[in-house]
Amino acid sequence: MVKSIHRDISWLAFNYRVLQEAKDPSVPLLEKLKFLAIYSSNLDEFFRIRVANHRNIARADKSTLKTIDYSPESLIKTILKTVNVHQTEFSHLFENKILPELKKNGIEVVSWKNLTKEQVEYVDNYFRDYLLPFVQPVILAGKKIKPFLNNGALYLALHLNARDTNKPVSEYAIVKIPSDHLSRFVELPSKTAGQHQVLMLDDAVRHSVRLIFPGYNILDSHSIKLTRDAELYIDDEFSGDLVDKIKKSLTKRSVGVASRMVYDRSMPKHLLKYLMDVFELDALDLLPEGRYHNNSDFFRFPHFGLQHLRDPILPPIKIDELEEADSIFEKIKDQDHFIHPPYHSYESVIKFFEDAAADPDVTHIKIIQYRVARVSRIMTAIKNAVRSGKQVSTFIEVKARFDEEANLKWGEELEKAGVSVYYSMPGFKVHSKLALIRRLENGKPNLYAYMGTRTFHEDTASIYADFGVFTNEKRMTSEVARIFTFLETKQRPDSQFEYLGVGLFNLKEKFISLIRREIDHAKKGQKARMTLKMNSLQDDEMISLLYDASKAGVKIRLIVRGICCLVPGVKGLSENIEVISIVDRFLEHSRVFIFHNNGDHEVYLSSADWMVRNLHFRVETLFPVLDREIAATIITCMNIQLNDNVKARIIDAKLSNKYRKTKDDIAVRSQVETYYYIRRREEARMQAEKSAENRNTP
């Protein structure tokens, strides 16, 4: 068996790197809250998907359990133990570091017990006017009255007793904290200029809940949240109307089996036991947290215009050559162009579609839609293209996790506009990031492609770090056209892909051949190196091949943001492999593969990570960067990351997440360095273009 780290244990180490950002003294205060939100959002999805899956396996019969190579119950216990440690650290950080820092900066998150007389009146009125319709109070009566708790919703569990009895008896109740309807943060009136007081919605309910239980003494209250199984279990179905199945399955999302109950760790044992009995939970379902849950709501914490508590603004850099062009296609015809959002503006990608919609010479537009913004200029351009008489088709992946419903709505809207819409195929996902434009030039068809490492989602373009390439290169565009033909007809191409690596056809084989070529160079005594960047590394065969490369003497540098099951630095196995992970203000999302090739470097970009699902069960695309200038620029960007000594963490067997520090060197924060490198590059290109124009001006 390949020496590796379990993917879920490795993922927990990644999520801790997110939590580390909230601890970093150099991170602005309000950005620390953002990282707490990201950490919490990640963890919620992890429990809804991964832990839920392990729990279902743990409930299987003994014969089924014999067929798997791990103990799901032991794994769940390890996960819970690790998360408990992280959550304790999370609570300490929030309560003892971040809240005092907020107060020093004029933002006080107040306790409901410390409200002034005027604030008490304000909160009670707020409760009556806005909260009362949503709190849904229920007195519990053991298993006789078992209210359904919505997935991810916040509730207060109350311990109370009736006032009009001689011998008060403990009773229990549930009320909802309606953060799905109202802001989680109630801004209180303040008489002091420059001072802002905020009450958590949880505490507004906690304070005023007495108003809906007038005959009771409220003895105690503690917050809880149930996370339910969100897996749709459809990936392995190979027949039937998949779209219809998903539409029906979406309703199950909120009613799945409970995968955990998050509760306030200060909750007394009698109340916790009562809730476990009522909701039929066991010890593996429990996860203690601090006073507040659903901390992903900190994404929307009010910032009161205090920009100095946020990251400095890095305005996206315009690609003037493309964005100001009369026709973007004339520029792409001259040479390939690349985009590196969020450092670059995303406007050139949008213009690619808007120009295609308006250009009378464009006849066809094709696009793969995996995730799309709610308000999308790209989708508007596609609909406009249909009105202009162009043939437009879009392939919609309706199995994009947690975006299924939005994608189905987009599909229906596009179909109404006259777009030919093609949906997911049973058994695998389509994860490629491709678009293709057909244009008639001098009576002959010419193809233009956009190939990238990210989805066509305008909103995330400002926070996801990705690469994309515009090309008119016939060797590339013809193979992109064959991918679209396959997606639309479901017929396998007659000939093999030569330049592209395509999932379900030759993707994994192409990766393997590139690695084996480096191994051959090393065995011949030639310099052999690889720089590989991806989001996740989990596939055993690829890990084993990297170990073989290391043993052959190939120097391997890996940048892996998330899951890394490979164990680097093991003598005789992986001593030639170094792995770092970079977590910073932008989400590192690109997949870049650089092979030394005995001095003739080859650079590839891809939509695929090295996970079993990507390499075996998805249509992904790997494409070479043929333009030498673009390839050199990408290599420079990767070298900047490899020299990061501010935000890079070392990935090791112990999952220690130590920061990568280098002595006697200047600080290199790769995302900031990359921004200024890209800006200098664009300024130099513009200057060179102006100089050329001046030389040609008589």
N, C-alpha and C positions, 0 to 999 in steps of 0.2 A: 504494500500500500504506500502511496505517495505521502511523504512527510508533509503535513499541512496543519493549519489552524482551522478550526470549525468556522464556517462563514459567519454564523450569528455571533460568535464570541469576537471575531474580528470586527463585525459591524458595531458592536457595543464600544469597542476601542475607538472606532471612527467617531461615534456620537459623543464620546468623551472629549475628542479633539474639538468638537463644537463647543462643549461646555468650557473647555480651556480658554476659548476666545472671550467668554464672559468673565473669566478670571484675570485676563491679561491687563495689567495696569495701563498699557498704551492704548487700549481700545476706548474710544469715547463712551461716556456713561450711557447715553440712550442706545448706542449700538450694543452695549452689553445686554440690555434688555432684549434686543433683537436676537442675539445668540441664545438667550434663554428660551425665547419663543421657538427658534429653529430646533434646538435640542428637544423641546417638548413635543413639537409637531412630528419630528422624526420618530420619537419613541412611541407616540400614539399609533402611527402607521405600522411600526415594527410589531407591536402587540396585536394589532388587528389582523396582520397578515402572517408573520412568521411564528409568533407564539401560539396564535390560534391554530395554525397548522400542526405544530408539535403537540398541542393538547389533544387534537383530534386523533393523531397517531397514537398518543398514549392511551386513549380510550379504546383502541382497537383490540381484537381478540389476540390471544397468545400466539396463534399460528401466524397471524399477520406480523406481529412484532418480531418474530424470528427471522423474517425476511429483510429487516432493515439492520444497518450496521452501527447503530448507536441506540442509547437509551433515551427516549424522549423525556421521560420523567427526570432523569439526572440532568439532562441539558436544561430543562425548565428551571430546576433548582439552581443551577449555576447562573442562569440568566437573571433570576430573581435576586440572588445574592449580589451579583455585580451591580444590578440596577439600584438595589437598596443603598449600596455604598455611594453611588453617583447621586441619588436623590437626596441623601443626607447632606452631601457636599453642596448640591444645588440650593437646598433650604438655607444652609449656613451662609452661602454666598449672597443670596437674596436678602435675608433678614439682617445680617450683620455687616455687610459691605455695601450693597447697592442701595438699600433704603436709606441708610445714613448719608451716602453720597448724594442721593437725590435731595434730601432735606437741606444739605449744605448749599445746594444749587437752587433753592427756592421752590422745590417740588416735594411736598410732604404727603405720603400715603398714610392717612390717619386711621386710627383704630375707632371702631364704632363706639367704644367705651369712653372715648375722649372728645366727643362732639360737644360743641357749645350749645347753649339753649337755642340760638337761632338756627344752628345746623340741625339739631334734633327736629325742629319744626319743618325745616326744608326737606329732610330725609323722609319723615312721615308723610308729608304731602306728595313727595316723589313716589313713594310706595303706593299710596292710594290712587294716584293719577296714572301711573305707568306700569307698576309691577303687579298689582292685584289681579288683573285679568289672566296672568300667566303662571302664577306660583303653584297652582294645582295641589292644594294641601290634601293629604291622605293620612288618616289615623290607621296605623298598622295593627293587625290582629293575627299575628303569626302567619301561617301559611294560608289562612282563610282569606285574608286580604293581601294580595301580592301585586302591587302596582307595577306596570311595565315601565322600566327606566330606559329612556331613549339613549341610543349609542352616543357616547361622548358628551351627553348633557350633564350639567352640574346640578346637584341636589344638596339640600341640608337635611341631615338626619337629626331629628330632635328627640331629646329625652325630656319628658314632661309628666306632670300629674295633675289631676283635677283638684280644684280649690275647695269644692263644696262637700268633701268627704272627710269623715273623722280619721280614717286611716288611708292616707294617700297611697295609691299603688302606681308603680312606674308604668308609663305608657310610652309608646314610640310613634313618631310620625315622620313623613317625608314631605318636603316642599321643594319646588323647582326654583333654581336660580336662572332666570330667563335671559342668559347671555346670548341666546340665538335670536332674540328680538331687540335687545337693548345693549348699549355700550357696557362693556365690563367695567368701565371707569367713570364714576359719577363725580363730576367737577363741582366742588362745594363753593358756595359764595365766600369770598374772602375780603376783609376790609383793608388789608395791607397790600399796597402796590408792589408788584414784582414777586409776591408770594402766592403759590398755587397749592391748593389742598385737594386731594383726590381720595375718594372713598371707593373701595372695591365694591362692585355690585353684590358680591357675596355678603359683605358686611352690612349693606343696606337692607338686604333681606333678613339677615341675622338680627339687626337692630329692631326692625318693625314687624317681625313675624308675630309678635305678641298681639297685634291688631286682628289677626285672623284666628287666634286661639284665646278668646276673651275669658273663657272659664278655666284656663289652665295656667299653671306655673311652668315657665320654660326653664328647665334645670340646666340644660346643656345643648349645644348644637355643634355638629361637625360635618364638614363637607365630604361628599363622596362623588364618584363618577364610575360608570360602567363602560368598559370598552368591549364591543362585540366583534365576533368573527366577520371579517369583510371579504374573505376569499370567495370568488364566484364559482370556482371549481369547474371551469369550462375549457381550460387550455388543452385538455387531452381528448376532447370530443371530436370525432371525425365525421359526423354526419348531422343532418338536420339543418334547419334555418337558424344559423348562429345569431344573427341580428335579433331575431324574435326571442331566442333563448336569453340573450343578454337583457333585453327590455324587461322580460319577466323576472330575471334574477336581480335586477337593480332594486326591486322592492324588498329583497331579502337583506340588503346591506344593513338596515337599521334594526333588524329583528334576529340577527345571527346569535349563535351561542355566545355566552359571556366568556371572554378570554382573560379579563382581569377586572377587579374592582379596586380602584384607587381610593384611598381613604386618608384622612388626616391622622398622622401617626400619634397624635395626642388623644385619640378617641379611646374611651375606657373599654375594657375588655367585655363588659356586659353588653354594651351597645354593639360592638363589633360582632360578638357571637350571635346576637339577635338578628342582625342583618344577614349574616351568613346562613342562618336557618331559613329566614324568609325568602331569600333569593337563591337558596340551594347552591351555595358556594363552598369550596374547600380551600385549604391553605395555599394550594398552588394558584388560586385565583386572586390572591391578595397582593397588593403593592402599596406600602405606606409612602405617603408624600408629606409635604408641609401643609400649611393651612389652606393654600390655594392650589387648585388644579386647573387644567386647560390653560397652561401658561403660554400656549401659542397665541393667546389673546394679546400678549405683550407686543406683537407686531403693531397693534393699534393704540399703544400707550400714547397719550397726548404729549406733544413735545413743546407746546406753548411758544413756538417760534425760537427756541433756544438752539440755534444752529451750531454754536460752539460745543454743544454736547453730542454732536453727530459727526460722522466722517466728513472730512473736507470734500467739497464737490470736485469731481473730475469730469468736466464736460466731455461727452462723446466727441471723438475727432471725426470731422467730415472727410469723406473721400470725394473731394471736389471733382476729380476727373470723371467719376461716375454720376454723382448726385447733380452736377451742373450740366451734364451732357444733354444735348438735344435728343439724342437716342442712346440709351445705354448699350444697345446691341452693336452699334458702330464701334464703341470703345472695347467691348468684349471681343469683337472680331479682330481688332488690332493685336490684342494680347490677353492672356488670362489675368484675372484680378482676384485678390483675396480680401476677405473681411475678417476682422478679429474683434467681434463684440465681446464685452461692453466697451472696450477701448475705442473701437470704431463706432460711429453712428450706424444704426440698422437701416437707415434711410435707403441705401443702395439696394437692399434686398426688396424693400417695398416698391421701389422704383422699377425694379425688374418686372414685377407683375403689373404695375400701373402703366408702364410704357407698353407692355405687351397688349394690355386691354385697349389702349388707344391707337396703337400702330396699325394702319390699314394693311400692312404687308404680313402681319402675324395671322396665321390660320389656326394654330392649335396651341393650347396651354394644358400642361399636365402637372399635377402636384400630389405629393403624399402628405396627408394630414394626420399627424399623430397627436399633437396638442396645439390648440389654437386659442388666441386671446378671445375674451368675450366680445370685445369690440375690436374688429380686425379690418384694417385697410386692405390687407391682402385678400381676404374673402370678399370684400366689397369690389375690389378690382376684378376678381374672377367673375362675379355676377355681372359687372359692367361689360366684361368681354363677351359674355353670352348675348347681351343685348346688341353688341356690335356685330353679331353674326359669326363669331369665332366658335370653333369646336373646343369645348373645355371639359376636361375630366379630372376628377379627384378621387384618390383612393383614401378611404377613411378607415383608420384602425380603431374599431370600437372596443377593443380590449385594453386601451391605454388606461391603466389603473387609476381610478377615481376621476377620470375624465370621460368615462363611457357615455354618461347622460349628455354632457355638453357636446360630444362628438356626434351623437345621434341627432341632436337638435340641429347642429350645423348641417348634417347630411340631408335632413328633411328640408331645411331652408334652401340649400343649394339645388336640390332636386326641383323644388318649386320654381327656382330661377332658370331652370333649363340646363343645369350642369349634369353631365353624366357621372353618377356617383357609384363607386364600387366599394364594397364593404369587406371586412375581415374574412379570411378563409379559416375554416375549422382546423385546429391542430397547431397553428403557429401565428405569431404576430408579425406585422410589417413595421419595422423600426427604422428603415432607411430614411434619410433626409434629402429628398431629391425633388427637383422640378425641371421641366423641359419645355422649351418654347420652339415652335416650328415657324419659320419666317421665309417668305418667298423673296428671293433677291435675284434680279435679272431673270425672272422666270424659273429659277431653280430653288428647291427647298434647302434651307440651311437650319441646322439645329443649334440651340443654345441651352446649356445646362447650368443649374446651380446645384452643387453638391456640398453638404455640410455635415457637421457633427451635432447639430441642434435642430429642434423643431422650428416650424414657422410661427413662432409665438412672439408677437411684438412686445408684450409686457415683460417677459423674462429676459429679453435681449439686453436689458439694462443691468442685470445681475448675474447672468450665466456667461462664463468665459468659454468661447467656442471659436472654431475656425470654419470658414466657408470659402468655396472657390467658384467663380464664374468662368465658364470656358466655352469655346466654340470648337475645341479640338475634336476632330471627327472620330478619332479612335475612342474617345471617351463618350461623346454624345451618342454615338451609334449603340454603344453597350447600355447606356442609360435608357435609350428608347426600347431596347429589348427587355429591360426590367419592367417598364410600364406595360409592354405588350403581355408579358407573363401575368402581371397583376390583373389586367383587364380581361384576358381570355382564359386564364387558368391553365394555359397550355405551356409546357416546358419548352424553352428555346431549343432549336435544332442544333445550334453550335455552342461550343464552350465560350465562357467569358475569358478573354485573354488579358485585359488590362485591369479590370475590376475584380475584386473578390466579392462574391454575392452569397449571402446566407441561403442555405438549402442546396447550393450548387458547388461552390469551390472556395468559400470564405476561409474555413478552417484549414483546408489544404494549402491555401496560398500563404497563410501565416506560418504554417509548419515548414513550407519550402523555403521561406525567407530566413527562418531561424536556422534551418539545417545548412543553408548556404554559409552562414556565419560560422557554424561549427566546422564546416569543411575548410574554410579559410584558416581557422585557428589550428586545425590539425596539420595544415601545410606550413605552419610557422608564420603565417601572415597576421597582421593586426586585425582583430575581430572585435567589433563593438556593437552594442544595440542600446538605444535610448527609447524606452517604451512608456507612454503615458496613457492611463485609462482611469475609469471610475472604479472598476472592480476587477479583481483577479481571483478566480475560483476554480476554473476548469482543471481537473487533475492532469489531463493529458498535456495541456500547455505548461502547467507547473513542472511536470516531469521533464518536458523538453527543455525548459529553462535550466533545470538542474543539470541536464546533460550538457548544455551549452557552457554552463559555469565550469563543470569538470573538465571540459575540453579546452578551457582557457579564454572563453569569450567574456569580455568585460560587459556587464549588464547594469544599466542604471534605470531604475523604475521610479515613476512618479504615480502613485496610486492614491486617489483621494479617499476612497471608502474601504470596501472589503478587500483584504489582501490575505489569502490563505497560504501563500508561499512563505516559507521561513528563510530569511536571508542570513548570510554570514555564518553558516554551519560549515565547519572545516570538512573538506573532502566532498562536500555536496553543493553548497551555495556560497562559498567564500568569495566568489567573484561577482556576487549580486548585492547591490545596495538599493534600498528602497526608502523613499521619503514620501511624505504626504503633506500637502499644503492646504490649510484652511485659513481663509482670510475673508475680506469683505465681499468678494465676488465668489460665486460657486465655480470651482474648477470642473469643467464639464467636457472638455475636448478629449478626443482620443487621437494620439499622435504616435507614429511608429517610425523610428529612424534606424536604418541599417547602414553600417559603415561600408560594406561591400568592397573591401580591399581598396578604400580610398575614393570610390565612385559612389558617394552617398545616395541612398534612395529614401525619400520621405513619403509616407503614406498618412492619410487621414481616414477616419472611419466613424461610423455610428455605433460600432460594436465594442462592448467590453468583453473581456475574456472570462465569461461565465458560461456554464452549460447552456442556459436558456438562449443566450445571444448567439452562440456558435452552432447550436443544433436545432433550435426551434423558432428562429426568427429570420425574416428577410432583412439582413443588414448589408451595408455596402462599405467596402474598403476601396479607396481610390488613390492612385499615385499622384503626387504633385509634380507635374512635368515641367512647369516653368521654373527655371533655375533660380531666378531672383526670389520668387515666392518661397521656394524650398529653403533657400539660405536664410530668409527672414524667419521662417518657422524654426529652423535650427537655432538661430540666435535667441528666439523666445524661450525655447526649451533650455538652452544654456543658462539663461537668466534664472529660470526656475531651479535648475540644478545647483545654483550658487546661492539660493535663498538661505540666509542665516537668521531670519527674523520670525517667519511664519512656518517654516518647514519643520516637521517632526520626523524623527527617525523611526521607521517601522522595524521592530525586532521580535524575537521569539517571545519575549516577556510582555509584549504589548505595552511597554512603559510610556510611550508617547513623549519621549524626551525631545525638547527643542534642539534643533541642529544648530549648534553654535560653533563659530570658527574664531580662533584667537588671532589677534594682530591683524584684523581685517575690518574694513568699513561695513556698516550695516547694509545688507541687501534684502530689501522687501520686494519680492519678485513682482507682485501685482503693480506696485507703484513704479518700479523700474520699467516694467513692460509698457505701462501707459506712456511714460515719457519717451521711451524708445520708439513706440508707434507714432507718437506726435512728431518727433524729430524726423522720422522716415517720411511722413506725409509732407512736412514742411520742405524737406530736401527735394522731394519729387516735384512739388509745386514750383519751387525755385528753379529747378532744372528745366521745367516746362516753359516758364516765363523767359528764361535765358535763351532757350531755343527759338521761341517766338520772336524775341528781340533780334536775334542773329538773322532771322529770315525776313525781318521787316526792312524794306528798302529805305 
